[in-house]
Amino acid sequence: MKTITNLSAFLILSTVLGSTCALADVSEALAKDREAVKAQKQLVHADREKLKTDVTTHGKHSEQAKADRKQLRKDRKLLEQARQQMHADRKQQS
């Protein structure tokens, strides 16, 4: 009987510790996602500024402006993916 009790206690403890480790991993992933979102926001902001400058300097339909718009769309898409990953990690943590 004592062996069964010890085994039960071990299984319960390992389950609790496993859950705690899993939560720590999710929290760590969430922190990394927040940093990725912050960095991506800065890239989008820089892209907008570059686009404004190129439109003012070269015109709305210039090749530079077209390239800047393309890069801005790409970075916005990456920002949205980073946000979605952050929300998925947040749901997993709950």
PDB file of N, CA, C and O in Angstrom:
ATOM      1  N   MET A   1       0.823  -1.190   0.000  1.00  0.00           N
ATOM      2  CA  MET A   1       0.000   0.000   0.000  1.00  0.00           C
ATOM      3  C   MET A   1       0.866   1.252   0.000  1.00  0.00           C
ATOM      4  O   MET A   1       0.556   2.231  -0.679  1.00  0.00           O
ATOM      5  N   LYS A   2       1.962   1.213   0.772  1.00  0.00           N
ATOM      6  CA  LYS A   2       2.843   2.374   0.857  1.00  0.00           C
ATOM      7  C   LYS A   2       3.480   2.668  -0.505  1.00  0.00           C
ATOM      8  O   LYS A   2       3.660   3.832  -0.865  1.00  0.00           O
ATOM      9  N   THR A   3       3.820   1.628  -1.257  1.00  0.00           N
ATOM     10  CA  THR A   3       4.418   1.802  -2.574  1.00  0.00           C
ATOM     11  C   THR A   3       3.437   2.484  -3.521  1.00  0.00           C
ATOM     12  O   THR A   3       3.825   3.353  -4.302  1.00  0.00           O
ATOM     13  N   ILE A   4       2.184   2.097  -3.454  1.00  0.00           N
ATOM     14  CA  ILE A   4       1.163   2.709  -4.305  1.00  0.00           C
ATOM     15  C   ILE A   4       0.995   4.179  -3.950  1.00  0.00           C
ATOM     16  O   ILE A   4       0.849   5.015  -4.842  1.00  0.00           O
ATOM     17  N   THR A   5       1.013   4.505  -2.673  1.00  0.00           N
ATOM     18  CA  THR A   5       0.881   5.896  -2.234  1.00  0.00           C
ATOM     19  C   THR A   5       2.071   6.715  -2.710  1.00  0.00           C
ATOM     20  O   THR A   5       1.906   7.834  -3.196  1.00  0.00           O
ATOM     21  N   ASN A   6       3.270   6.158  -2.570  1.00  0.00           N
ATOM     22  CA  ASN A   6       4.467   6.868  -3.031  1.00  0.00           C
ATOM     23  C   ASN A   6       4.431   7.070  -4.546  1.00  0.00           C
ATOM     24  O   ASN A   6       4.812   8.126  -5.053  1.00  0.00           O
ATOM     25  N   LEU A   7       3.970   6.046  -5.256  1.00  0.00           N
ATOM     26  CA  LEU A   7       3.871   6.145  -6.706  1.00  0.00           C
ATOM     27  C   LEU A   7       2.845   7.208  -7.101  1.00  0.00           C
ATOM     28  O   LEU A   7       3.084   7.994  -8.018  1.00  0.00           O
ATOM     29  N   SER A   8       1.724   7.228  -6.421  1.00  0.00           N
ATOM     30  CA  SER A   8       0.694   8.239  -6.693  1.00  0.00           C
ATOM     31  C   SER A   8       1.228   9.636  -6.420  1.00  0.00           C
ATOM     32  O   SER A   8       1.015  10.555  -7.211  1.00  0.00           O
ATOM     33  N   ALA A   9       1.920   9.791  -5.300  1.00  0.00           N
ATOM     34  CA  ALA A   9       2.489  11.094  -4.956  1.00  0.00           C
ATOM     35  C   ALA A   9       3.509  11.523  -6.008  1.00  0.00           C
ATOM     36  O   ALA A   9       3.557  12.690  -6.395  1.00  0.00           O
ATOM     37  N   PHE A  10       4.322  10.573  -6.468  1.00  0.00           N
ATOM     38  CA  PHE A  10       5.316  10.878  -7.490  1.00  0.00           C
ATOM     39  C   PHE A  10       4.643  11.316  -8.790  1.00  0.00           C
ATOM     40  O   PHE A  10       5.070  12.285  -9.417  1.00  0.00           O
ATOM     41  N   LEU A  11       3.597  10.605  -9.191  1.00  0.00           N
ATOM     42  CA  LEU A  11       2.896  10.954 -10.429  1.00  0.00           C
ATOM     43  C   LEU A  11       2.243  12.325 -10.332  1.00  0.00           C
ATOM     44  O   LEU A  11       2.286  13.105 -11.284  1.00  0.00           O
ATOM     45  N   ILE A  12       1.646  12.618  -9.201  1.00  0.00           N
ATOM     46  CA  ILE A  12       1.018  13.929  -9.009  1.00  0.00           C
ATOM     47  C   ILE A  12       2.074  15.024  -9.042  1.00  0.00           C
ATOM     48  O   ILE A  12       1.896  16.047  -9.704  1.00  0.00           O
ATOM     49  N   LEU A  13       3.175  14.807  -8.327  1.00  0.00           N
ATOM     50  CA  LEU A  13       4.247  15.805  -8.279  1.00  0.00           C
ATOM     51  C   LEU A  13       4.855  16.023  -9.662  1.00  0.00           C
ATOM     52  O   LEU A  13       5.100  17.162 -10.059  1.00  0.00           O
ATOM     53  N   SER A  14       5.097  14.941 -10.394  1.00  0.00           N
ATOM     54  CA  SER A  14       5.691  15.096 -11.728  1.00  0.00           C
ATOM     55  C   SER A  14       4.731  15.804 -12.683  1.00  0.00           C
ATOM     56  O   SER A  14       5.167  16.557 -13.554  1.00  0.00           O
ATOM     57  N   THR A  15       3.441  15.571 -12.527  1.00  0.00           N
ATOM     58  CA  THR A  15       2.452  16.262 -13.357  1.00  0.00           C
ATOM     59  C   THR A  15       2.443  17.753 -13.059  1.00  0.00           C
ATOM     60  O   THR A  15       2.409  18.575 -13.974  1.00  0.00           O
ATOM     61  N   VAL A  16       2.475  18.098 -11.779  1.00  0.00           N
ATOM     62  CA  VAL A  16       2.484  19.510 -11.379  1.00  0.00           C
ATOM     63  C   VAL A  16       3.756  20.188 -11.858  1.00  0.00           C
ATOM     64  O   VAL A  16       3.707  21.292 -12.400  1.00  0.00           O
ATOM     65  N   LEU A  17       4.889  19.536 -11.664  1.00  0.00           N
ATOM     66  CA  LEU A  17       6.157  20.125 -12.109  1.00  0.00           C
ATOM     67  C   LEU A  17       6.202  20.238 -13.626  1.00  0.00           C
ATOM     68  O   LEU A  17       6.715  21.225 -14.154  1.00  0.00           O
ATOM     69  N   GLY A  18       5.682  19.259 -14.325  1.00  0.00           N
ATOM     70  CA  GLY A  18       5.629  19.323 -15.786  1.00  0.00           C
ATOM     71  C   GLY A  18       4.775  20.478 -16.258  1.00  0.00           C
ATOM     72  O   GLY A  18       5.126  21.162 -17.219  1.00  0.00           O
ATOM     73  N   SER A  19       3.652  20.701 -15.586  1.00  0.00           N
ATOM     74  CA  SER A  19       2.783  21.825 -15.944  1.00  0.00           C
ATOM     75  C   SER A  19       3.483  23.146 -15.689  1.00  0.00           C
ATOM     76  O   SER A  19       3.367  24.078 -16.484  1.00  0.00           O
ATOM     77  N   THR A  20       4.209  23.229 -14.584  1.00  0.00           N
ATOM     78  CA  THR A  20       4.936  24.451 -14.258  1.00  0.00           C
ATOM     79  C   THR A  20       6.008  24.729 -15.302  1.00  0.00           C
ATOM     80  O   THR A  20       6.186  25.871 -15.725  1.00  0.00           O
ATOM     81  N   CYS A  21       6.723  23.689 -15.717  1.00  0.00           N
ATOM     82  CA  CYS A  21       7.749  23.863 -16.752  1.00  0.00           C
ATOM     83  C   CYS A  21       7.115  24.288 -18.069  1.00  0.00           C
ATOM     84  O   CYS A  21       7.649  25.140 -18.779  1.00  0.00           O
ATOM     85  N   ALA A  22       5.973  23.689 -18.391  1.00  0.00           N
ATOM     86  CA  ALA A  22       5.290  24.052 -19.631  1.00  0.00           C
ATOM     87  C   ALA A  22       4.847  25.507 -19.583  1.00  0.00           C
ATOM     88  O   ALA A  22       4.961  26.221 -20.580  1.00  0.00           O
ATOM     89  N   LEU A  23       4.340  25.956 -18.433  1.00  0.00           N
ATOM     90  CA  LEU A  23       3.934  27.357 -18.300  1.00  0.00           C
ATOM     91  C   LEU A  23       5.128  28.292 -18.420  1.00  0.00           C
ATOM     92  O   LEU A  23       5.021  29.368 -19.009  1.00  0.00           O
ATOM     93  N   ALA A  24       6.262  27.888 -17.866  1.00  0.00           N
ATOM     94  CA  ALA A  24       7.466  28.711 -17.972  1.00  0.00           C
ATOM     95  C   ALA A  24       7.899  28.824 -19.432  1.00  0.00           C
ATOM     96  O   ALA A  24       8.301  29.897 -19.882  1.00  0.00           O
ATOM     97  N   ASP A  25       7.818  27.713 -20.171  1.00  0.00           N
ATOM     98  CA  ASP A  25       8.178  27.735 -21.593  1.00  0.00           C
ATOM     99  C   ASP A  25       7.249  28.649 -22.379  1.00  0.00           C
ATOM    100  O   ASP A  25       7.692  29.393 -23.253  1.00  0.00           O
ATOM    101  N   VAL A  26       5.958  28.590 -22.063  1.00  0.00           N
ATOM    102  CA  VAL A  26       4.987  29.438 -22.755  1.00  0.00           C
ATOM    103  C   VAL A  26       5.229  30.902 -22.415  1.00  0.00           C
ATOM    104  O   VAL A  26       5.145  31.765 -23.290  1.00  0.00           O
ATOM    105  N   SER A  27       5.531  31.189 -21.145  1.00  0.00           N
ATOM    106  CA  SER A  27       5.815  32.571 -20.745  1.00  0.00           C
ATOM    107  C   SER A  27       7.051  33.100 -21.463  1.00  0.00           C
ATOM    108  O   SER A  27       7.098  34.256 -21.883  1.00  0.00           O
ATOM    109  N   GLU A  28       8.035  32.244 -21.593  1.00  0.00           N
ATOM    110  CA  GLU A  28       9.262  32.627 -22.295  1.00  0.00           C
ATOM    111  C   GLU A  28       8.965  32.893 -23.772  1.00  0.00           C
ATOM    112  O   GLU A  28       9.469  33.857 -24.348  1.00  0.00           O
ATOM    113  N   ALA A  29       8.155  32.043 -24.371  1.00  0.00           N
ATOM    114  CA  ALA A  29       7.775  32.231 -25.776  1.00  0.00           C
ATOM    115  C   ALA A  29       6.977  33.514 -25.949  1.00  0.00           C
ATOM    116  O   ALA A  29       7.144  34.227 -26.938  1.00  0.00           O
ATOM    117  N   LEU A  30       6.110  33.806 -24.989  1.00  0.00           N
ATOM    118  CA  LEU A  30       5.307  35.027 -25.050  1.00  0.00           C
ATOM    119  C   LEU A  30       6.199  36.267 -24.960  1.00  0.00           C
ATOM    120  O   LEU A  30       5.972  37.248 -25.668  1.00  0.00           O
ATOM    121  N   ALA A  31       7.202  36.222 -24.100  1.00  0.00           N
ATOM    122  CA  ALA A  31       8.130  37.351 -23.982  1.00  0.00           C
ATOM    123  C   ALA A  31       8.908  37.550 -25.290  1.00  0.00           C
ATOM    124  O   ALA A  31       9.118  38.683 -25.724  1.00  0.00           O
ATOM    125  N   LYS A  32       9.328  36.456 -25.907  1.00  0.00           N
ATOM    126  CA  LYS A  32      10.037  36.552 -27.189  1.00  0.00           C
ATOM    127  C   LYS A  32       9.121  37.119 -28.271  1.00  0.00           C
ATOM    128  O   LYS A  32       9.546  37.923 -29.101  1.00  0.00           O
ATOM    129  N   ASP A  33       7.859  36.688 -28.249  1.00  0.00           N
ATOM    130  CA  ASP A  33       6.896  37.201 -29.229  1.00  0.00           C
ATOM    131  C   ASP A  33       6.679  38.696 -29.052  1.00  0.00           C
ATOM    132  O   ASP A  33       6.576  39.430 -30.035  1.00  0.00           O
ATOM    133  N   ARG A  34       6.608  39.149 -27.811  1.00  0.00           N
ATOM    134  CA  ARG A  34       6.443  40.591 -27.554  1.00  0.00           C
ATOM    135  C   ARG A  34       7.618  41.375 -28.122  1.00  0.00           C
ATOM    136  O   ARG A  34       7.435  42.430 -28.729  1.00  0.00           O
ATOM    137  N   GLU A  35       8.819  40.857 -27.923  1.00  0.00           N
ATOM    138  CA  GLU A  35      10.009  41.525 -28.457  1.00  0.00           C
ATOM    139  C   GLU A  35       9.979  41.538 -29.989  1.00  0.00           C
ATOM    140  O   GLU A  35      10.348  42.533 -30.613  1.00  0.00           O
ATOM    141  N   ALA A  36       9.541  40.435 -30.584  1.00  0.00           N
ATOM    142  CA  ALA A  36       9.461  40.366 -32.046  1.00  0.00           C
ATOM    143  C   ALA A  36       8.448  41.375 -32.578  1.00  0.00           C
ATOM    144  O   ALA A  36       8.692  42.028 -33.593  1.00  0.00           O
ATOM    145  N   VAL A  37       7.317  41.503 -31.897  1.00  0.00           N
ATOM    146  CA  VAL A  37       6.294  42.467 -32.319  1.00  0.00           C
ATOM    147  C   VAL A  37       6.832  43.883 -32.201  1.00  0.00           C
ATOM    148  O   VAL A  37       6.619  44.711 -33.086  1.00  0.00           O
ATOM    149  N   LYS A  38       7.527  44.159 -31.107  1.00  0.00           N
ATOM    150  CA  LYS A  38       8.081  45.501 -30.901  1.00  0.00           C
ATOM    151  C   LYS A  38       9.098  45.838 -32.000  1.00  0.00           C
ATOM    152  O   LYS A  38       9.085  46.944 -32.541  1.00  0.00           O
ATOM    153  N   ALA A  39       9.967  44.893 -32.325  1.00  0.00           N
ATOM    154  CA  ALA A  39      10.969  45.118 -33.372  1.00  0.00           C
ATOM    155  C   ALA A  39      10.302  45.296 -34.737  1.00  0.00           C
ATOM    156  O   ALA A  39      10.716  46.138 -35.533  1.00  0.00           O
ATOM    157  N   GLN A  40       9.271  44.501 -34.996  1.00  0.00           N
ATOM    158  CA  GLN A  40       8.579  44.600 -36.281  1.00  0.00           C
ATOM    159  C   GLN A  40       7.848  45.931 -36.406  1.00  0.00           C
ATOM    160  O   GLN A  40       7.795  46.506 -37.493  1.00  0.00           O
ATOM    161  N   LYS A  41       7.281  46.429 -35.305  1.00  0.00           N
ATOM    162  CA  LYS A  41       6.621  47.740 -35.320  1.00  0.00           C
ATOM    163  C   LYS A  41       7.622  48.831 -35.682  1.00  0.00           C
ATOM    164  O   LYS A  41       7.299  49.754 -36.430  1.00  0.00           O
ATOM    165  N   GLN A  42       8.836  48.723 -35.149  1.00  0.00           N
ATOM    166  CA  GLN A  42       9.863  49.713 -35.460  1.00  0.00           C
ATOM    167  C   GLN A  42      10.230  49.666 -36.941  1.00  0.00           C
ATOM    168  O   GLN A  42      10.455  50.706 -37.560  1.00  0.00           O
ATOM    169  N   LEU A  43      10.291  48.461 -37.509  1.00  0.00           N
ATOM    170  CA  LEU A  43      10.582  48.339 -38.940  1.00  0.00           C
ATOM    171  C   LEU A  43       9.479  48.972 -39.785  1.00  0.00           C
ATOM    172  O   LEU A  43       9.761  49.666 -40.761  1.00  0.00           O
ATOM    173  N   VAL A  44       8.230  48.733 -39.412  1.00  0.00           N
ATOM    174  CA  VAL A  44       7.108  49.311 -40.155  1.00  0.00           C
ATOM    175  C   VAL A  44       7.160  50.830 -40.073  1.00  0.00           C
ATOM    176  O   VAL A  44       6.928  51.519 -41.067  1.00  0.00           O
ATOM    177  N   HIS A  45       7.463  51.347 -38.893  1.00  0.00           N
ATOM    178  CA  HIS A  45       7.560  52.800 -38.725  1.00  0.00           C
ATOM    179  C   HIS A  45       8.675  53.369 -39.613  1.00  0.00           C
ATOM    180  O   HIS A  45       8.492  54.396 -40.267  1.00  0.00           O
ATOM    181  N   ALA A  46       9.820  52.699 -39.630  1.00  0.00           N
ATOM    182  CA  ALA A  46      10.933  53.152 -40.471  1.00  0.00           C
ATOM    183  C   ALA A  46      10.553  53.093 -41.955  1.00  0.00           C
ATOM    184  O   ALA A  46      10.905  53.986 -42.726  1.00  0.00           O
ATOM    185  N   ASP A  47       9.833  52.039 -42.350  1.00  0.00           N
ATOM    186  CA  ASP A  47       9.385  51.922 -43.742  1.00  0.00           C
ATOM    187  C   ASP A  47       8.447  53.063 -44.124  1.00  0.00           C
ATOM    188  O   ASP A  47       8.536  53.603 -45.227  1.00  0.00           O
ATOM    189  N   ARG A  48       7.550  53.428 -43.214  1.00  0.00           N
ATOM    190  CA  ARG A  48       6.626  54.543 -43.493  1.00  0.00           C
ATOM    191  C   ARG A  48       7.390  55.848 -43.685  1.00  0.00           C
ATOM    192  O   ARG A  48       7.099  56.619 -44.600  1.00  0.00           O
ATOM    193  N   GLU A  49       8.359  56.086 -42.825  1.00  0.00           N
ATOM    194  CA  GLU A  49       9.155  57.311 -42.934  1.00  0.00           C
ATOM    195  C   GLU A  49       9.923  57.340 -44.250  1.00  0.00           C
ATOM    196  O   GLU A  49       9.991  58.377 -44.910  1.00  0.00           O
ATOM    197  N   LYS A  50      10.501  56.202 -44.631  1.00  0.00           N
ATOM    198  CA  LYS A  50      11.252  56.128 -45.884  1.00  0.00           C
ATOM    199  C   LYS A  50      10.320  56.376 -47.073  1.00  0.00           C
ATOM    200  O   LYS A  50      10.685  57.071 -48.021  1.00  0.00           O
ATOM    201  N   LEU A  51       9.120  55.804 -47.015  1.00  0.00           N
ATOM    202  CA  LEU A  51       8.146  56.011 -48.087  1.00  0.00           C
ATOM    203  C   LEU A  51       7.764  57.484 -48.191  1.00  0.00           C
ATOM    204  O   LEU A  51       7.691  58.028 -49.293  1.00  0.00           O
ATOM    205  N   LYS A  52       7.520  58.129 -47.058  1.00  0.00           N
ATOM    206  CA  LYS A  52       7.185  59.564 -47.075  1.00  0.00           C
ATOM    207  C   LYS A  52       8.300  60.369 -47.725  1.00  0.00           C
ATOM    208  O   LYS A  52       8.048  61.239 -48.559  1.00  0.00           O
ATOM    209  N   THR A  53       9.523  60.072 -47.340  1.00  0.00           N
ATOM    210  CA  THR A  53      10.672  60.798 -47.876  1.00  0.00           C
ATOM    211  C   THR A  53      10.799  60.582 -49.382  1.00  0.00           C
ATOM    212  O   THR A  53      11.004  61.535 -50.133  1.00  0.00           O
ATOM    213  N   ASP A  54      10.677  59.336 -49.822  1.00  0.00           N
ATOM    214  CA  ASP A  54      10.818  59.041 -51.251  1.00  0.00           C
ATOM    215  C   ASP A  54       9.684  59.636 -52.078  1.00  0.00           C
ATOM    216  O   ASP A  54       9.912  60.082 -53.202  1.00  0.00           O
ATOM    217  N   VAL A  55       8.470  59.650 -51.543  1.00  0.00           N
ATOM    218  CA  VAL A  55       7.352  60.259 -52.269  1.00  0.00           C
ATOM    219  C   VAL A  55       7.586  61.753 -52.411  1.00  0.00           C
ATOM    220  O   VAL A  55       7.345  62.326 -53.473  1.00  0.00           O
ATOM    221  N   THR A  56       8.058  62.385 -51.339  1.00  0.00           N
ATOM    222  CA  THR A  56       8.334  63.822 -51.382  1.00  0.00           C
ATOM    223  C   THR A  56       9.468  64.123 -52.362  1.00  0.00           C
ATOM    224  O   THR A  56       9.391  65.082 -53.130  1.00  0.00           O
ATOM    225  N   THR A  57      10.503  63.315 -52.335  1.00  0.00           N
ATOM    226  CA  THR A  57      11.680  63.558 -53.155  1.00  0.00           C
ATOM    227  C   THR A  57      11.482  63.150 -54.614  1.00  0.00           C
ATOM    228  O   THR A  57      11.774  63.931 -55.519  1.00  0.00           O
ATOM    229  N   HIS A  58      10.992  61.939 -54.846  1.00  0.00           N
ATOM    230  CA  HIS A  58      10.963  61.379 -56.197  1.00  0.00           C
ATOM    231  C   HIS A  58       9.575  61.342 -56.835  1.00  0.00           C
ATOM    232  O   HIS A  58       9.463  61.153 -58.046  1.00  0.00           O
ATOM    233  N   GLY A  59       8.537  61.515 -56.054  1.00  0.00           N
ATOM    234  CA  GLY A  59       7.180  61.459 -56.604  1.00  0.00           C
ATOM    235  C   GLY A  59       6.449  60.190 -56.195  1.00  0.00           C
ATOM    236  O   GLY A  59       7.047  59.187 -55.804  1.00  0.00           O
ATOM    237  N   LYS A  60       5.131  60.282 -56.303  1.00  0.00           N
ATOM    238  CA  LYS A  60       4.266  59.199 -55.826  1.00  0.00           C
ATOM    239  C   LYS A  60       4.448  57.900 -56.618  1.00  0.00           C
ATOM    240  O   LYS A  60       4.346  56.813 -56.050  1.00  0.00           O
ATOM    241  N   HIS A  61       4.713  58.004 -57.912  1.00  0.00           N
ATOM    242  CA  HIS A  61       4.769  56.825 -58.773  1.00  0.00           C
ATOM    243  C   HIS A  61       6.198  56.422 -59.134  1.00  0.00           C
ATOM    244  O   HIS A  61       6.401  55.678 -60.094  1.00  0.00           O
ATOM    245  N   SER A  62       7.173  56.891 -58.393  1.00  0.00           N
ATOM    246  CA  SER A  62       8.568  56.560 -58.691  1.00  0.00           C
ATOM    247  C   SER A  62       8.869  55.108 -58.315  1.00  0.00           C
ATOM    248  O   SER A  62       8.131  54.476 -57.558  1.00  0.00           O
ATOM    249  N   GLU A  63       9.956  54.606 -58.858  1.00  0.00           N
ATOM    250  CA  GLU A  63      10.379  53.231 -58.565  1.00  0.00           C
ATOM    251  C   GLU A  63      10.732  53.070 -57.084  1.00  0.00           C
ATOM    252  O   GLU A  63      10.451  52.035 -56.479  1.00  0.00           O
ATOM    253  N   GLN A  64      11.347  54.104 -56.510  1.00  0.00           N
ATOM    254  CA  GLN A  64      11.694  54.041 -55.087  1.00  0.00           C
ATOM    255  C   GLN A  64      10.438  53.929 -54.230  1.00  0.00           C
ATOM    256  O   GLN A  64      10.399  53.147 -53.280  1.00  0.00           O
ATOM    257  N   ALA A  65       9.418  54.705 -54.562  1.00  0.00           N
ATOM    258  CA  ALA A  65       8.169  54.667 -53.797  1.00  0.00           C
ATOM    259  C   ALA A  65       7.486  53.308 -53.947  1.00  0.00           C
ATOM    260  O   ALA A  65       6.933  52.777 -52.984  1.00  0.00           O
ATOM    261  N   LYS A  66       7.527  52.748 -55.156  1.00  0.00           N
ATOM    262  CA  LYS A  66       6.931  51.428 -55.369  1.00  0.00           C
ATOM    263  C   LYS A  66       7.652  50.367 -54.542  1.00  0.00           C
ATOM    264  O   LYS A  66       7.022  49.504 -53.931  1.00  0.00           O
ATOM    265  N   ALA A  67       8.978  50.444 -54.534  1.00  0.00           N
ATOM    266  CA  ALA A  67       9.761  49.486 -53.747  1.00  0.00           C
ATOM    267  C   ALA A  67       9.485  49.659 -52.250  1.00  0.00           C
ATOM    268  O   ALA A  67       9.398  48.680 -51.509  1.00  0.00           O
ATOM    269  N   ASP A  68       9.350  50.911 -51.818  1.00  0.00           N
ATOM    270  CA  ASP A  68       9.055  51.171 -50.405  1.00  0.00           C
ATOM    271  C   ASP A  68       7.681  50.634 -50.013  1.00  0.00           C
ATOM    272  O   ASP A  68       7.516  50.077 -48.928  1.00  0.00           O
ATOM    273  N   ARG A  69       6.701  50.799 -50.892  1.00  0.00           N
ATOM    274  CA  ARG A  69       5.355  50.272 -50.607  1.00  0.00           C
ATOM    275  C   ARG A  69       5.380  48.749 -50.509  1.00  0.00           C
ATOM    276  O   ARG A  69       4.730  48.155 -49.648  1.00  0.00           O
ATOM    277  N   LYS A  70       6.137  48.136 -51.403  1.00  0.00           N
ATOM    278  CA  LYS A  70       6.249  46.678 -51.394  1.00  0.00           C
ATOM    279  C   LYS A  70       6.876  46.204 -50.082  1.00  0.00           C
ATOM    280  O   LYS A  70       6.399  45.245 -49.475  1.00  0.00           O
ATOM    281  N   GLN A  71       7.934  46.869 -49.650  1.00  0.00           N
ATOM    282  CA  GLN A  71       8.597  46.507 -48.396  1.00  0.00           C
ATOM    283  C   GLN A  71       7.677  46.754 -47.203  1.00  0.00           C
ATOM    284  O   GLN A  71       7.650  45.960 -46.263  1.00  0.00           O
ATOM    285  N   LEU A  72       6.931  47.842 -47.241  1.00  0.00           N
ATOM    286  CA  LEU A  72       5.995  48.160 -46.161  1.00  0.00           C
ATOM    287  C   LEU A  72       4.910  47.090 -46.057  1.00  0.00           C
ATOM    288  O   LEU A  72       4.556  46.677 -44.953  1.00  0.00           O
ATOM    289  N   ARG A  73       4.380  46.636 -47.195  1.00  0.00           N
ATOM    290  CA  ARG A  73       3.369  45.561 -47.176  1.00  0.00           C
ATOM    291  C   ARG A  73       3.950  44.278 -46.588  1.00  0.00           C
ATOM    292  O   ARG A  73       3.300  43.593 -45.798  1.00  0.00           O
ATOM    293  N   LYS A  74       5.174  43.967 -46.982  1.00  0.00           N
ATOM    294  CA  LYS A  74       5.840  42.762 -46.486  1.00  0.00           C
ATOM    295  C   LYS A  74       6.032  42.839 -44.968  1.00  0.00           C
ATOM    296  O   LYS A  74       5.752  41.876 -44.254  1.00  0.00           O
ATOM    297  N   ASP A  75       6.506  43.977 -44.486  1.00  0.00           N
ATOM    298  CA  ASP A  75       6.741  44.132 -43.052  1.00  0.00           C
ATOM    299  C   ASP A  75       5.441  44.149 -42.253  1.00  0.00           C
ATOM    300  O   ASP A  75       5.396  43.647 -41.130  1.00  0.00           O
ATOM    301  N   ARG A  76       4.388  44.722 -42.823  1.00  0.00           N
ATOM    302  CA  ARG A  76       3.087  44.691 -42.138  1.00  0.00           C
ATOM    303  C   ARG A  76       2.576  43.264 -42.002  1.00  0.00           C
ATOM    304  O   ARG A  76       2.017  42.887 -40.972  1.00  0.00           O
ATOM    305  N   LYS A  77       2.774  42.474 -43.058  1.00  0.00           N
ATOM    306  CA  LYS A  77       2.339  41.078 -43.014  1.00  0.00           C
ATOM    307  C   LYS A  77       3.112  40.319 -41.931  1.00  0.00           C
ATOM    308  O   LYS A  77       2.529  39.530 -41.188  1.00  0.00           O
ATOM    309  N   LEU A  78       4.414  40.558 -41.845  1.00  0.00           N
ATOM    310  CA  LEU A  78       5.221  39.913 -40.806  1.00  0.00           C
ATOM    311  C   LEU A  78       4.795  40.366 -39.414  1.00  0.00           C
ATOM    312  O   LEU A  78       4.796  39.572 -38.473  1.00  0.00           O
ATOM    313  N   LEU A  79       4.433  41.639 -39.281  1.00  0.00           N
ATOM    314  CA  LEU A  79       3.949  42.158 -37.999  1.00  0.00           C
ATOM    315  C   LEU A  79       2.659  41.452 -37.601  1.00  0.00           C
ATOM    316  O   LEU A  79       2.491  41.068 -36.444  1.00  0.00           O
ATOM    317  N   GLU A  80       1.763  41.282 -38.542  1.00  0.00           N
ATOM    318  CA  GLU A  80       0.494  40.604 -38.241  1.00  0.00           C
ATOM    319  C   GLU A  80       0.739  39.151 -37.835  1.00  0.00           C
ATOM    320  O   GLU A  80       0.084  38.646 -36.924  1.00  0.00           O
ATOM    321  N   GLN A  81       1.673  38.477 -38.501  1.00  0.00           N
ATOM    322  CA  GLN A  81       1.996  37.097 -38.137  1.00  0.00           C
ATOM    323  C   GLN A  81       2.589  37.034 -36.733  1.00  0.00           C
ATOM    324  O   GLN A  81       2.268  36.125 -35.967  1.00  0.00           O
ATOM    325  N   ALA A  82       3.443  37.982 -36.393  1.00  0.00           N
ATOM    326  CA  ALA A  82       4.027  38.016 -35.049  1.00  0.00           C
ATOM    327  C   ALA A  82       2.949  38.257 -33.997  1.00  0.00           C
ATOM    328  O   ALA A  82       2.976  37.654 -32.925  1.00  0.00           O
ATOM    329  N   ARG A  83       2.006  39.137 -34.304  1.00  0.00           N
ATOM    330  CA  ARG A  83       0.896  39.381 -33.366  1.00  0.00           C
ATOM    331  C   ARG A  83       0.046  38.134 -33.184  1.00  0.00           C
ATOM    332  O   ARG A  83      -0.344  37.805 -32.063  1.00  0.00           O
ATOM    333  N   GLN A  84      -0.244  37.440 -34.273  1.00  0.00           N
ATOM    334  CA  GLN A  84      -1.042  36.217 -34.182  1.00  0.00           C
ATOM    335  C   GLN A  84      -0.335  35.163 -33.344  1.00  0.00           C
ATOM    336  O   GLN A  84      -0.972  34.460 -32.560  1.00  0.00           O
ATOM    337  N   GLN A  85       0.982  35.049 -33.507  1.00  0.00           N
ATOM    338  CA  GLN A  85       1.750  34.091 -32.718  1.00  0.00           C
ATOM    339  C   GLN A  85       1.707  34.462 -31.241  1.00  0.00           C
ATOM    340  O   GLN A  85       1.596  33.591 -30.379  1.00  0.00           O
ATOM    341  N   MET A  86       1.794  35.754 -30.954  1.00  0.00           N
ATOM    342  CA  MET A  86       1.739  36.214 -29.571  1.00  0.00           C
ATOM    343  C   MET A  86       0.380  35.878 -28.960  1.00  0.00           C
ATOM    344  O   MET A  86       0.312  35.421 -27.819  1.00  0.00           O
ATOM    345  N   HIS A  87      -0.695  36.099 -29.703  1.00  0.00           N
ATOM    346  CA  HIS A  87      -2.030  35.787 -29.195  1.00  0.00           C
ATOM    347  C   HIS A  87      -2.200  34.280 -28.992  1.00  0.00           C
ATOM    348  O   HIS A  87      -2.839  33.855 -28.029  1.00  0.00           O
ATOM    349  N   ALA A  88      -1.637  33.473 -29.886  1.00  0.00           N
ATOM    350  CA  ALA A  88      -1.721  32.019 -29.739  1.00  0.00           C
ATOM    351  C   ALA A  88      -0.985  31.567 -28.479  1.00  0.00           C
ATOM    352  O   ALA A  88      -1.472  30.705 -27.748  1.00  0.00           O
ATOM    353  N   ASP A  89       0.188  32.150 -28.229  1.00  0.00           N
ATOM    354  CA  ASP A  89       0.939  31.811 -27.018  1.00  0.00           C
ATOM    355  C   ASP A  89       0.196  32.263 -25.768  1.00  0.00           C
ATOM    356  O   ASP A  89       0.219  31.581 -24.743  1.00  0.00           O
ATOM    357  N   ARG A  90      -0.456  33.405 -25.856  1.00  0.00           N
ATOM    358  CA  ARG A  90      -1.217  33.909 -24.713  1.00  0.00           C
ATOM    359  C   ARG A  90      -2.389  32.972 -24.394  1.00  0.00           C
ATOM    360  O   ARG A  90      -2.677  32.709 -23.227  1.00  0.00           O
ATOM    361  N   LYS A  91      -3.062  32.471 -25.438  1.00  0.00           N
ATOM    362  CA  LYS A  91      -4.166  31.522 -25.229  1.00  0.00           C
ATOM    363  C   LYS A  91      -3.650  30.228 -24.621  1.00  0.00           C
ATOM    364  O   LYS A  91      -4.291  29.643 -23.749  1.00  0.00           O
ATOM    365  N   GLN A  92      -2.490  29.787 -25.086  1.00  0.00           N
ATOM    366  CA  GLN A  92      -1.902  28.552 -24.584  1.00  0.00           C
ATOM    367  C   GLN A  92      -1.533  28.701 -23.112  1.00  0.00           C
ATOM    368  O   GLN A  92      -1.602  27.734 -22.353  1.00  0.00           O
ATOM    369  N   GLN A  93      -1.148  29.891 -22.713  1.00  0.00           N
ATOM    370  CA  GLN A  93      -0.762  30.134 -21.326  1.00  0.00           C
ATOM    371  C   GLN A  93      -1.973  30.083 -20.403  1.00  0.00           C
ATOM    372  O   GLN A  93      -1.854  29.679 -19.246  1.00  0.00           O
ATOM    373  N   SER A  94      -3.127  30.486 -20.899  1.00  0.00           N
ATOM    374  CA  SER A  94      -4.343  30.527 -20.069  1.00  0.00           C
ATOM    375  C   SER A  94      -4.847  29.163 -19.696  1.00  0.00           C
ATOM    376  O   SER A  94      -5.857  29.046 -19.002  1.00  0.00           O
TER     377      SER A  94
END
